């Protein structure tokens, strides 16, 4: 035992065995030799980064060993150099002005800097590629702070979702290249509609809490700001094949031309994913494609992007009843019916079918070192349906008879919509001590909701299929403008940002009158969302920050459509305070973030029936989410890294009124709950990752813990998801032709193996509940979404064309002193 303790202590001491020294540097414009402020400096393989001050100077403290230093700034070519200690303690870096406009300009107005007073995480292309074997994007973000993911089919393929700080998809803002993605009416994001988007992502910035102003849905839990592929200067090709448990199969092909005539570039991707799912009949048949064409000018960039996703999934959204969970945890009631002998059968085509096509046209103009402008036009076309079989349904419900008349019918519920608009942003950088950003968007949504019967038994004579029994039209316009001001004081140690957004929404739809009859209606809402933050860089290691932000959010489609003016809920408001400390050094990185999110009129389901007999969400006057996020990372030695995060929180409604149906009396019982937990808001979320890499081999062990979640807002243990912990293992080996004699078939060959849920934990990540009183007894129905036990995904990646490598020597523009 003593030997083990001694070995661990010796291993832990290795990082400090090498002599460490400070590195002083300066960054200059290569053409003018003027100092460049706000250049981002990062020491690869460490947690150290910083920005140059107004004199272009920077300091990296306690640097040891040899590391790659990366210097980057919008409008300039990124430069790399090796720092070899103890020789290179003073360096001058010369940045070349970019020959072409960088596509980073497209998303700069909706992002924050690395050291901004905002809780955020950067996810790189390499982070995503390391585990992208075909699961949806939420599962690739599973180990981020305060994130909880779920999958209807139990495998991460098909219908998946994520929550941030307990907030569901309708409260998480998603943009792709600054263009809103959230559905305009439900405000959710359906990742099944954009399968394998991860293979075309350059990076993602995940902002937690209210974040900064962006386009689209209000951010109550967080924002996912996605940038698609920037492109490559050289021609390339890539083929990815993966497969594994539950007959999951995925093939992806990518190709790019590189720069043609130093002006043009084109890229494309085709993907196909299939899975039988863990849940019975939880099949997924997904396909997608991506194409971009870019004009690269010295000052102007024009980029056309189009991508599309098509999905056919067998419905698995009903969940597994509680009484089946232990005996048949893969049971799926979707499509179930009884034949003439009483035997259980399932309808073959109880499926969801949808296609979504995205079109984006971006313009970016780098006027001079001070001004960067960007604007975009976009359109999204969505059309599809889900099909249902109903046994013994009453034709009265469809206006086909005046008396009760049961029929076995098949119906399709359609959605056909267009979402289009424009976004813009302009950023002025003084290159001294402040910057100013002005941005905004105008978006328009037109949606047709209609339902059809496509077959049935014992129908009236002369009946023609398909029969459209409902037809609704909705129109929503959403406009916003925002201004952000960022400035430095005290020799660039103190940074202040101020952000103001004004947003207006107009929504017209088919609602109901007091008798429940259809009635065309409209609503208009205006919001003002101020935000401010202050950060203090005490020294090269320690940074402190505080921000206070507001966010506003309109009710969703159901809140409007199934209410009258008298019962319609109010908009929600949130006040988000964030206080944090960041520490960075060569071996160790830490971030402790305290947050206090206070809600006014948060919308939740209470079970109350409104004035037209509908169960809609109600406003609760006061509720809050308060917690601490702890993020740590440590390079134990050159080849071994340990990182993790934990969120400890309280998520409460001050006074929650639960309304319970009493079938005996035809009334509702009002039950008061004081300070219950908010549904689906675990008080503990944690993740741990250990990564070992040696030459071409890498192994990563990832653990995720999610505490108890309640299915509703009563904090009743009989309506809860048990805590769970799962463990994933990721192994990979990569061979690059320029480093090895093989492979002969391509320029880079990579083999990967993902073992998910290594401990075969039997857990559920989502569910729902409802209860009632009948015969004087309280009855309760819980439904759960079980996740798969241990399962495997293997992946082979082949890349063609020159692969980027670290410089073998100093670039010409980097001058060690």
C-alpha positions in Angstrom: 0.0 0.0 0.0 2.8 2.4 0.9 4.4 1.7 -2.5 1.1 2.6 -4.3 0.9 5.9 -2.3 4.5 6.7 -3.1 4.0 6.0 -6.8 0.9 8.2 -6.9 2.8 11.0 -5.1 5.7 10.7 -7.5 3.4 10.8 -10.5 1.7 13.9 -9.2 5.0 15.6 -8.6 6.2 15.1 -12.2 4.6 18.2 -13.6 6.6 20.4 -11.2 9.9 18.6 -11.9 10.7 20.7 -14.9 12.1 24.2 -14.4 9.3 26.8 -15.1 9.9 30.4 -16.3 7.9 33.3 -17.4 7.5 34.1 -21.1 7.2 37.8 -22.1 6.0 38.5 -25.6 4.8 41.2 -28.0 2.6 40.9 -31.1 3.0 43.3 -34.0 1.4 43.9 -37.4 3.8 42.4 -39.9 3.3 45.1 -42.4 3.2 48.3 -40.2 5.1 47.0 -37.2 2.5 48.5 -35.0 1.5 46.8 -31.7 -1.7 44.7 -31.8 -4.0 44.7 -28.8 -6.6 42.0 -28.1 -4.7 39.2 -29.8 -5.7 35.9 -28.3 -2.7 33.9 -27.0 -3.1 30.2 -26.2 -0.5 27.6 -25.1 -1.7 24.3 -26.6 -1.9 21.4 -24.3 -2.2 23.6 -21.3 -4.9 25.8 -19.6 -3.0 29.0 -20.2 -4.3 31.7 -22.4 -4.5 35.5 -22.3 -5.0 38.6 -24.5 -2.4 41.2 -25.5 -2.7 44.6 -23.8 -3.0 48.0 -25.6 0.8 47.8 -26.2 0.5 44.4 -27.8 2.3 42.8 -24.8 1.5 39.6 -23.0 3.0 37.4 -20.2 2.7 33.6 -19.8 3.7 32.6 -16.2 5.6 29.5 -15.1 6.0 27.8 -18.5 7.9 24.6 -18.6 8.7 22.0 -21.3 8.0 22.6 -25.0 4.6 23.8 -26.1 2.9 25.2 -29.2 2.0 28.9 -28.9 -1.0 30.0 -31.0 -1.7 33.7 -31.7 -5.0 34.6 -33.4 -7.0 37.7 -34.1 -9.8 38.5 -36.5 -8.5 40.0 -39.7 -5.1 38.3 -39.3 -3.6 34.9 -40.2 -3.3 32.7 -37.1 0.4 32.1 -36.3 2.0 29.2 -34.4 5.4 28.8 -32.8 7.2 26.3 -30.6 8.2 27.6 -27.2 11.2 25.6 -26.0 12.0 26.2 -22.4 14.2 27.6 -20.9 15.5 29.2 -24.1 12.4 31.2 -25.4 11.6 33.5 -22.5 11.1 36.6 -24.7 9.4 36.5 -28.2 8.0 38.8 -30.8 5.2 37.6 -33.0 4.5 39.2 -36.3 0.9 38.7 -37.6 0.2 38.9 -41.3 -3.0 40.6 -42.3 -5.4 38.0 -43.7 -5.4 37.7 -47.5 -9.1 36.8 -47.2 -11.9 37.7 -44.9 -12.2 35.1 -42.1 -15.7 33.5 -41.8 -15.5 34.1 -38.1 -16.9 37.5 -38.9 -20.3 35.8 -39.6 -20.9 34.9 -36.0 -18.8 37.4 -34.0 -21.8 39.6 -33.1 -23.6 36.8 -31.1 -20.5 35.4 -29.3 -18.5 36.4 -26.3 -14.7 36.5 -25.9 -12.8 33.7 -24.0 -12.5 35.8 -20.8 -15.9 37.5 -20.9 -18.1 37.8 -17.8 -20.4 35.1 -19.0 -20.6 31.4 -18.1 -19.7 29.6 -21.3 -17.8 26.6 -22.8 -16.0 26.4 -26.2 -16.4 23.1 -28.1 -14.0 22.6 -31.0 -14.2 20.5 -34.1 -11.7 18.1 -32.7 -13.8 17.7 -29.5 -16.8 16.7 -31.6 -15.0 14.4 -34.0 -13.5 12.4 -31.2 -16.8 10.8 -30.3 -19.0 11.5 -33.4 -20.1 7.9 -34.3 -23.6 8.9 -35.4 -25.4 9.9 -32.2 -27.3 13.2 -32.2 -25.5 16.4 -31.2 -27.0 16.5 -27.6 -25.2 13.3 -26.8 -21.9 14.7 -28.0 -22.4 17.6 -25.5 -23.4 15.3 -22.6 -20.3 16.0 -20.5 -20.6 19.8 -20.5 -21.4 21.6 -17.3 -25.1 21.6 -16.2 -26.1 19.5 -19.2 -28.5 16.6 -19.1 -29.4 14.6 -22.2 -32.2 12.1 -23.1 -33.2 9.9 -26.0 -36.7 8.5 -26.8 -35.3 5.4 -28.4 -32.7 5.0 -25.7 -29.6 5.0 -28.0 -28.9 8.7 -28.7 -30.2 8.3 -32.3 -33.6 9.6 -33.3 -35.5 11.9 -31.0 -33.0 13.3 -28.5 -32.9 16.4 -26.3 -30.8 18.3 -23.8 -31.5 20.5 -20.8 -29.2 23.2 -19.5 -29.5 24.0 -15.8 -32.8 22.1 -15.8 -34.3 24.3 -18.7 -35.8 22.4 -21.6 -35.3 22.8 -25.3 -37.9 25.6 -25.6 -35.7 27.7 -23.2 -32.3 27.0 -24.9 -31.5 29.3 -27.8 -29.9 27.6 -30.8 -28.4 29.4 -33.8 -26.4 28.1 -36.7 -24.1 30.8 -38.1 -26.2 33.4 -36.2 -29.5 32.1 -37.8 -32.2 31.0 -35.4 -33.0 27.3 -35.4 -35.6 27.0 -32.6 -39.1 26.3 -33.9 -41.0 29.6 -34.0 -44.1 28.3 -32.4 -43.0 25.5 -29.9 -39.6 27.2 -29.5 -38.0 23.7 -29.2 -35.1 22.4 -31.3 -35.6 19.0 -33.0 -32.2 17.5 -33.6 -33.7 14.5 -35.4 -34.5 16.9 -38.3 -30.8 17.7 -38.8 -29.0 14.4 -38.4 -25.2 14.3 -38.5 -25.0 18.1 -38.3 -22.0 17.4 -36.0 -19.9 16.3 -39.1 -20.2 19.9 -40.5 -19.5 21.9 -37.4 -16.4 24.0 -36.9 -17.1 24.9 -33.3 -19.9 25.6 -30.7 -20.0 28.2 -28.0 -22.4 27.1 -25.2 -23.5 30.0 -23.0 -25.2 29.1 -19.8 -27.9 31.3 -18.3 -29.2 34.4 -20.1 -25.9 34.9 -21.9 -25.5 37.8 -24.3 -28.0 39.1 -26.9 -28.5 36.8 -29.8 -31.2 36.1 -32.5 -34.2 33.8 -32.0 -35.8 32.3 -28.9 -35.2 33.8 -25.5 -32.3 32.0 -23.6 -33.6 31.0 -20.1 -31.3 28.1 -19.6 -28.6 28.7 -22.2 -27.6 29.2 -25.8 -25.9 27.0 -28.4 -24.1 29.1 -30.9 -23.0 26.8 -33.7 -20.6 27.7 -36.6 -20.5 25.3 -39.5 -17.3 24.4 -41.4 -14.9 27.2 -42.2 -13.4 25.3 -45.1 -9.9 24.3 -46.1 -7.2 25.9 -48.3 -6.4 22.5 -49.7 -8.5 19.9 -51.5 -9.7 17.1 -49.1 -11.9 14.1 -48.8 -13.2 12.2 -45.9 -15.1 8.9 -45.4 -16.6 7.8 -42.0 -18.2 4.4 -41.5 -19.5 3.4 -38.1 -21.8 0.7 -36.7 -22.6 -1.2 -33.6 -25.4 -2.3 -31.2 -29.1 -2.2 -32.1 -28.0 -2.5 -35.8 -26.9 1.1 -35.7 -25.2 2.1 -39.0 -23.8 5.4 -40.2 -21.9 6.4 -43.3 -20.6 9.9 -44.0 -18.8 11.2 -47.0 -17.2 14.7 -47.2 -15.2 16.5 -49.8 -13.8 20.0 -50.5 -12.1 21.7 -53.4 -9.8 23.9 -51.3 -9.1 27.4 -52.7 -9.6 27.6 -56.5 -7.9 30.5 -58.2 -7.3 31.9 -54.7 -11.0 33.0 -54.7 -13.4 30.2 -54.6 -14.0 27.1 -52.4 -16.8 24.4 -52.3 -17.6 21.7 -49.7 -20.1 19.0 -49.5 -21.3 16.2 -47.2 -23.7 13.3 -47.5 -24.8 11.2 -44.4 -27.0 8.2 -43.8 -27.8 6.9 -40.3 -30.0 3.9 -39.4 -30.8 2.3 -36.1 -33.3 -0.2 -34.7 -33.2 1.5 -31.3 -33.2 0.1 -27.8 -37.0 0.6 -27.4 -39.2 -1.9 -29.3 -39.7 -0.7 -32.9 -37.8 2.5 -32.0 -36.3 2.6 -35.5 -34.6 5.6 -37.1 -34.0 6.2 -40.8 -32.1 9.4 -41.2 -30.4 11.1 -44.1 -28.8 14.5 -44.6 -26.6 16.6 -46.8 -24.6 19.8 -46.6 -23.2 22.1 -49.3 -21.4 25.4 -49.1 -19.8 27.6 -51.7 -17.6 30.6 -50.7 -16.1 33.6 -52.5 -13.0 34.7 -50.7 -12.0 38.4 -51.3 -9.5 40.5 -49.6 -12.3 42.5 -47.9 -15.5 40.7 -48.9 -16.6 37.2 -48.1 -19.8 35.7 -49.6 -20.8 32.3 -48.4 -23.8 30.3 -49.6 -24.8 27.3 -47.3 -27.6 24.8 -47.8 -28.2 21.7 -45.7 -31.1 19.4 -45.2 -32.2 16.6 -43.0 -34.9 13.9 -43.6 -36.1 11.6 -40.9 -38.5 8.7 -40.5 -38.7 7.4 -37.0 -41.1 4.9 -35.4 -42.8 6.7 -32.6 -41.2 6.1 -29.2 -42.4 9.2 -27.5 -45.2 7.6 -25.4 -42.7 6.2 -22.9 -42.8 2.9 -20.9 -45.6 2.6 -18.2 -44.3 2.2 -14.7 -45.8 -1.3 -14.4 -43.8 -2.5 -17.4 -40.5 -0.9 -16.5 -39.1 -3.8 -14.4 -40.6 -6.6 -16.5 -40.4 -5.2 -20.0 -38.4 -2.0 -20.1 -38.3 -1.8 -23.9 -42.1 -1.9 -24.2 -43.5 0.6 -26.7 -47.3 1.1 -26.8 -47.2 3.2 -30.0 -49.3 1.6 -32.8 -50.8 -1.1 -30.5 -54.2 -2.5 -31.2 -56.2 -5.8 -30.8 -57.2 -8.0 -33.7 -60.5 -9.9 -33.9 -59.1 -12.7 -31.6 -58.0 -10.3 -29.0 -54.3 -10.7 -29.8 -52.0 -7.7 -29.5 -50.9 -6.2 -32.8 -48.9 -3.2 -33.8 -49.5 -0.8 -36.7 -46.4 -1.0 -39.0 -46.4 2.7 -40.0 -46.9 4.5 -36.7 -44.1 6.8 -37.8 -42.9 10.4 -37.7 -41.9 11.7 -41.2 -40.3 15.1 -41.6 -37.9 17.0 -43.9 -36.3 20.3 -43.1 -34.2 22.3 -45.7 -32.0 25.2 -44.7 -30.8 28.0 -47.0 -28.3 30.7 -45.8 -26.5 33.4 -47.7 -23.9 35.3 -45.7 -22.0 38.4 -46.5 -19.0 39.6 -44.5 -17.0 42.8 -45.2 -13.8 43.7 -43.5 -13.7 47.4 -44.2 -10.5 48.2 -42.3 -8.8 47.1 -39.0 -11.6 48.9 -37.2 -14.8 47.8 -38.9 -16.2 44.4 -39.6 -19.7 44.0 -41.1 -21.8 41.0 -41.7 -25.4 40.4 -42.9 -27.3 37.3 -44.0 -30.5 36.2 -45.7 -32.0 32.8 -44.7 -34.9 30.5 -45.3 -36.0 27.2 -43.8 -38.6 25.0 -45.3 -40.2 22.3 -43.2 -42.8 19.8 -44.2 -44.0 16.5 -42.7 -46.4 14.5 -40.7 -46.8 11.8 -38.1 -49.1 8.9 -38.8 -51.4 7.3 -36.2 -53.7 4.3 -36.1 -56.7 4.6 -33.8 -58.9 1.6 -33.0 -62.6 2.3 -32.4 -62.3 6.1 -32.8 -65.6 8.0 -33.0 -66.4 9.5 -36.4 -68.2 12.3 -34.6 -64.8 13.7 -33.6 -64.1 14.3 -37.3 -67.5 15.7 -38.3 -68.4 12.6 -40.3 -71.4 11.6 -38.3 -73.9 13.1 -35.9 -74.2 10.1 -33.6 -71.5 7.9 -32.0 -70.0 5.8 -34.7 -66.7 3.9 -33.9 -64.2 3.3 -36.7 -60.7 2.0 -37.1 -59.0 5.0 -38.7 -55.5 6.1 -39.8 -54.8 9.8 -39.7 -51.9 12.0 -40.5 -51.1 15.3 -38.7 -49.3 17.6 -41.0 -47.0 20.6 -40.5 -46.0 22.7 -43.5 -44.0 25.9 -42.9 -41.6 28.5 -44.0 -39.3 30.4 -41.8 -37.3 33.2 -43.4 -35.6 36.6 -42.7 -32.4 38.5 -42.4 -29.8 39.2 -39.8 -27.1 41.8 -39.5 -24.1 42.8 -37.4 -21.5 45.5 -37.3 -18.5 45.6 -35.0 -16.2 48.6 -34.5 -12.9 47.9 -32.7 -11.0 51.0 -31.6 -7.8 48.8 -31.3 -7.2 50.7 -28.1 -9.6 50.1 -25.3 -13.1 49.6 -26.5 -15.4 47.9 -29.1 -19.0 48.5 -30.2 -21.3 45.9 -31.8 -24.7 46.6 -33.3 -26.8 43.7 -34.5 -30.3 42.3 -34.9 -32.6 40.4 -37.1 -36.1 40.3 -38.6 -37.6 36.8 -39.1 -41.0 35.7 -40.4 -42.8 32.4 -39.9 -45.7 31.0 -41.9 -47.1 27.7 -40.7 -49.9 25.5 -41.9 -51.3 22.9 -39.4 -53.7 20.4 -41.0 -54.9 16.9 -40.3 -56.1 14.2 -42.6 -57.9 10.9 -42.4 -56.2 8.5 -45.0 -58.2 5.3 -44.2 -60.9 4.0 -42.0 -63.5 1.3 -41.5 -67.3 1.6 -41.9 -67.1 5.1 -43.4 -70.1 7.0 -44.8 -70.9 6.2 -48.4 -69.2 8.4 -51.0 -66.4 9.3 -48.7 -63.2 10.2 -50.5 -59.7 9.8 -49.0 -57.7 11.7 -47.9 -60.2 13.7 -45.9 -58.9 17.0 -44.3 -60.8 17.5 -41.1 -58.8 20.5 -39.7 -56.9 23.3 -41.3 -55.1 26.1 -39.4 -52.7 28.9 -40.4 -50.3 30.7 -38.1 -48.1 33.7 -38.8 -45.3 35.1 -36.5 -42.9 37.9 -37.0 -40.0 38.4 -34.7 -37.7 41.5 -34.9 -34.9 42.5 -32.6 -32.0 45.0 -32.4 -29.1 44.9 -29.9 -26.1 47.0 -29.0 -23.0 45.8 -27.1 -20.3 48.0 -25.7 -17.1 46.5 -24.4 -14.3 48.6 -22.8 -11.1 48.2 -20.7 -9.8 50.2 -17.7 -6.9 50.1 -15.3 -4.2 49.1 -17.9 -6.6 46.6 -19.5 -7.1 44.7 -16.2 -10.8 45.8 -15.8 -13.3 45.0 -18.5 -16.9 46.3 -18.7 -19.5 45.2 -21.2 -23.0 46.6 -21.6 -25.6 44.9 -23.8 -29.2 46.0 -24.6 -31.7 44.2 -26.7 -35.1 45.3 -27.9 -37.4 42.6 -29.3 -40.9 42.6 -30.7 -43.1 39.7 -31.6 -46.4 39.6 -33.5 -48.3 36.4 -33.7 -51.6 35.6 -35.4 -53.2 32.2 -35.1 -56.5 30.3 -34.9 -57.5 30.2 -31.2 -60.8 29.5 -29.5 -63.6 31.6 -28.1 -65.2 31.1 -24.7 -67.3 28.3 -26.1 -64.3 26.5 -27.5 -65.1 27.3 -31.1 -62.3 28.3 -33.5 -61.5 32.0 -33.6 -58.8 33.9 -35.5 -56.8 35.9 -33.0 -53.5 37.9 -32.7 -51.1 39.0 -30.0 -48.2 41.4 -29.9 -45.4 41.5 -27.3 -42.4 43.7 -26.8 -39.4 43.1 -24.6 -36.4 45.1 -23.4 -33.5 42.9 -22.2 -30.5 44.8 -20.6 -27.3 43.0 -19.7 -24.0 44.1 -18.1 -20.9 42.4 -16.9 -17.6 43.3 -15.2 -14.4 41.2 -15.2 -11.1 41.9 -13.4 -7.8 40.2 -14.5 -5.9 40.3 -11.2 -2.8 38.7 -12.8 -1.8 36.2 -15.4 -3.6 33.4 -13.5 -6.7 34.9 -11.7 -9.8 36.5 -13.2 -12.9 37.5 -11.4 -16.2 38.5 -13.0 -19.8 39.4 -12.3 -22.8 39.8 -14.7 -26.4 40.7 -14.3 -28.7 39.9 -17.2 -32.4 39.9 -18.0 -34.2 37.6 -20.4 -37.8 37.5 -21.6 -39.8 34.8 -23.3 -43.2 34.7 -24.9 -45.7 31.8 -24.4 -45.6 29.0 -26.9 -48.2 27.9 -29.5 -50.3 25.8 -27.1 -50.4 28.6 -24.6 -52.0 30.9 -27.2 -54.1 28.4 -29.2 -55.9 26.6 -26.3 -56.7 29.7 -24.2 -59.0 32.7 -24.4 -58.0 36.3 -23.8 -59.2 35.8 -20.2 -57.1 32.7 -19.5 -54.0 33.5 -21.7 -50.8 33.4 -19.6 -48.3 36.3 -19.4 -44.8 36.4 -20.8 -42.0 35.1 -18.6 -39.1 37.2 -17.2 -35.8 36.1 -15.8 -33.1 38.0 -13.9 -29.8 36.2 -14.0 -26.8 37.1 -11.8 -23.5 35.3 -12.3 -20.4 35.6 -10.1 -17.3 33.7 -11.0 -13.5 33.1 -10.7 -11.3 31.6 -13.3 -7.8 30.3 -12.8 -5.4 29.2 -15.6 -1.9 27.9 -15.5 0.2 25.5 -17.6 -1.0 22.4 -15.7 -4.2 23.5 -14.0 -7.4 25.3 -15.0 -10.4 26.1 -12.8 -13.7 28.0 -13.0 -16.1 28.4 -10.2 -19.4 30.1 -11.2 -22.2 31.1 -8.8 -25.6 31.7 -10.5 -28.9 33.1 -9.3 -31.7 32.9 -11.9 -34.9 34.5 -10.6 -38.1 34.0 -12.6 -41.3 36.1 -12.7 -44.4 34.4 -14.1 -42.5 31.2 -15.1 -44.9 29.0 -17.1 -45.5 25.4 -15.8 -48.1 22.7 -16.0 -50.3 22.7 -12.9 -53.1 20.3 -14.0 -55.5 23.2 -13.9 -58.3 23.2 -16.5 -58.8 26.6 -18.1 -62.1 28.3 -19.1 -62.3 26.2 -22.3 -61.5 22.9 -20.7 -57.9 22.7 -21.7 -54.8 21.7 -19.6 -52.5 24.6 -20.4 -49.5 26.0 -18.6 -50.0 28.5 -15.8 -47.9 31.4 -14.6 -46.3 30.9 -11.2 -45.4 34.3 -9.7 -42.0 33.5 -8.2 -39.5 30.7 -8.8 -35.7 30.4 -8.9 -32.6 28.4 -9.8 -29.6 29.0 -7.7 -26.4 27.0 -7.8 -22.6 26.7 -8.2 -20.8 25.3 -11.2 -17.3 23.9 -10.6 -15.1 23.2 -13.6 -11.6 21.7 -13.1 -8.9 20.4 -15.4 -5.4 19.1 -14.6 -2.6 17.9 -16.8 -1.1 15.2 -14.5 1.7 14.7 -17.0 2.4 15.1 -20.7 0.1 12.3 -21.7 -2.5 12.2 -19.0 -5.3 14.7 -18.4 -8.1 14.7 -15.8 -11.0 17.1 -16.1 -14.5 17.4 -14.7 -17.4 19.5 -13.6 -20.1 19.6 -11.0 -23.3 21.6 -10.6 -24.9 21.9 -7.2 -28.2 23.7 -7.2 -31.6 24.5 -5.7 -34.4 24.9 -8.2 -37.6 26.0 -6.5 -41.1 27.3 -6.9 -42.1 29.4 -3.9 -45.8 28.4 -3.9 -47.1 25.8 -6.3 -50.8 25.0 -6.7 -51.4 21.5 -8.0 -54.9 20.9 -9.4 -56.1 17.3 -9.3 -59.1 16.0 -11.2 -61.8 14.4 -9.0 -63.8 12.2 -11.4 -66.3 11.4 -8.6 -67.4 15.0 -8.3 -66.4 16.4 -11.7 -64.3 19.1 -9.9 -60.7 19.9 -9.2 -58.9 19.8 -5.9 -56.4 22.6 -5.3 -53.3 21.3 -3.4 -50.7 23.8 -2.2 -47.0 22.8 -2.2 -44.5 25.2 -0.6 -41.0 25.4 -2.1 -41.1 22.2 -4.2 -38.3 21.4 -6.7 -38.9 22.4 -10.3 -39.6 19.4 -12.5 -36.5 17.9 -14.3 -34.1 20.0 -12.3 -31.6 17.7 -10.5 -29.8 19.3 -7.6 -26.6 17.5 -8.5 -25.0 17.0 -12.0 -21.5 15.9 -12.4 -19.1 14.7 -15.1 -15.5 13.4 -15.0 -13.2 12.6 -17.9 -9.7 11.0 -17.8 -7.8 11.0 -21.1 -4.5 9.2 -21.8 -2.7 9.7 -25.1 0.5 8.3 -26.4 1.7 8.9 -30.0 -1.2 7.7 -32.1 -3.2 6.1 -29.4 -5.8 7.8 -27.2 -8.1 6.4 -24.4 -10.8 8.4 -22.7 -13.0 7.3 -19.8 -16.1 9.6 -19.2 -18.5 9.4 -16.3 -21.8 11.2 -15.9 -23.9 11.5 -12.7 -27.4 13.0 -12.7 -29.3 13.3 -9.4 -32.9 12.7 -8.7 -35.4 14.5 -11.0 -39.0 15.0 -10.3 -41.6 14.4 -13.1 -43.7 17.3 -12.0 -43.5 20.2 -9.6 -44.8 18.5 -6.4 -41.5 17.0 -5.2 -43.3 13.7 -4.7 -40.9 10.7 -4.6 -43.5 8.5 -6.2 -43.2 10.8 -9.3 -39.5 10.9 -9.8 -36.5 9.6 -11.9 -33.9 7.9 -9.8 -30.4 9.2 -9.8 -28.1 7.5 -12.3 -24.4 7.2 -13.2 -23.1 5.9 -16.4 -19.6 5.4 -17.7 -18.4 5.6 -21.3 -15.1 4.5 -22.8 -13.6 5.9 -26.0 -10.5 4.3 -27.6 -8.9 5.5 -30.8 -5.8 4.9 -32.9 -4.7 7.2 -35.8 -2.1 6.7 -38.5 -1.0 9.6 -40.7 0.9 8.8 -43.9 3.5 11.5 -43.5 4.4 10.0 -40.1 4.2 6.3 -41.0 4.8 4.2 -44.1 1.2 3.2 -43.9 -1.7 3.6 -44.6 -1.4 3.2 -48.3 -5.2 3.7 -48.9 -5.4 7.3 -47.6 -3.6 10.1 -45.9 -5.0 9.5 -42.5 -6.7 6.4 -41.0 -8.4 6.3 -37.7 -10.0 3.5 -35.8 -12.3 4.3 -32.9 -14.4 2.3 -30.4 -17.1 3.7 -28.2 -18.4 1.6 -25.3 -21.4 3.4 -23.9 -22.8 2.7 -20.4 -19.9 0.5 -19.6 -21.4 -0.6 -16.2 -24.7 -1.6 -17.9 -26.7 0.7 -15.6 -30.5 0.4 -15.9 -31.7 4.0 -15.8 -34.3 6.3 -17.2 -33.4 9.9 -18.3 -36.9 11.3 -18.9 -40.6 10.7 -18.2 -44.0 12.2 -17.4 -46.8 11.7 -15.0 -50.5 12.4 -14.3 -52.8 11.6 -11.5 -56.5 11.7 -10.6 -59.1 10.8 -8.0 -61.6 8.1 -8.8 -63.8 6.0 -6.4 -62.3 8.1 -3.6 -58.8 6.8 -4.4 -55.9 8.7 -5.9 -54.6 7.0 -9.0 -51.2 7.7 -10.6 -49.7 6.9 -14.0 -45.9 7.4 -14.5 -44.2 6.9 -17.9 -40.4 6.6 -18.4 -37.8 6.7 -21.1 -35.3 3.9 -20.3 -31.9 4.1 -21.8 -29.9 1.3 -23.3 -27.5 -0.8 -21.2 -24.0 -1.5 -22.4 -23.7 -0.9 -26.1 -20.9 -0.4 -28.7 -20.2 1.8 -31.7 -17.1 1.2 -33.8 -15.9 3.8 -36.3 -13.4 4.0 -39.2 -12.4 7.4 -40.5 -10.4 7.8 -43.7 -9.1 11.2 -44.8 -7.6 12.1 -48.2 -5.5 15.1 -49.0 -2.8 16.9 -46.9 -3.6 16.9 -43.2 -2.8 19.8 -41.0 0.2 19.3 -38.7 2.1 21.3 -36.1 5.1 23.3 -37.5 8.3 21.4 -37.5 10.2 24.7 -37.0 9.4 28.4 -36.4 7.3 30.0 -39.0 9.0 32.9 -40.8 6.8 35.5 -39.2 7.6 34.4 -35.6 10.9 35.7 -34.3 12.2 34.2 -31.0 14.4 36.6 -29.1 
